Amino acid sequence: MKTNRKRWMVGLIGLVVTGALGWNIARAFPQMEQQMEMMKQKMMNRPKAMQAADKAVQEQKKKAISAGKYACCLKTSCDSCALKMGECPCGMNAAKDMLVCNECKGGWHAGNGAIPGKTADQIKTMPRMGM
């Protein structure tokens, strides 16, 4: 009889904990959706000069990728190297345990790394430069 009561209590506690976790997860999704919508709105309403600059960076990246000069270490490539160097050596650098740009390092911590077998903690970043 005591064993059945213990099982029932453990089951009830498990149910309450699962429900509480589910409630918190369900509450988080609308907040994330609101934040994403806010960010999209800000992107759409940024100054025309910034939109043109972004378009120019993306075009330069496409040219550099086609020329074999943009080998980023991220699944979604960084923009930092395009802005600072016009090309990206971070993929080759990360594979050789060499330094990557700060945007790439942040991308690794966000789960966007693209070098198999590497973790964010293994990726080394260059110090910030005043360019």
C-alpha positions, 0 to 999 in steps of 0.5 A: 500500500505504501509503495503505491502511494509513493508511486502516485506521489512521484507521478504527481510530482513529475506531472506538476514539474512537467506542467510547470516546464511546459507553461514556461516554455509556452510563455517564452514563445510569444515573447520570442516572436514579439522580439523577432517581429520588433527586429524585423520592423527595425530592419525594414525601417532603417535608413536608406543609406544603411540598406544600401550599405548592406546590399553592397556588402552582400554583393561583395560577399557573393563576388568574393565567394565566387572567386574563392576568397570568402571561406567563412567558418559559419553556416550563415557567413559573417559580414565583418570580414567583408567590411574589413578585408573584402574577403574571409579567411575564418574557415581556413583559420578555424580549421587550423586553430588560428584566429577568426574575426569577432563576429565569427566567434560570436556566431560559434557561441550562438550555435552557427559554427560550420567546422565539423568537430570544432566547438565554440570553446576551441575557436580563438578570436583576434583582438579588436582592432581600431580600423 
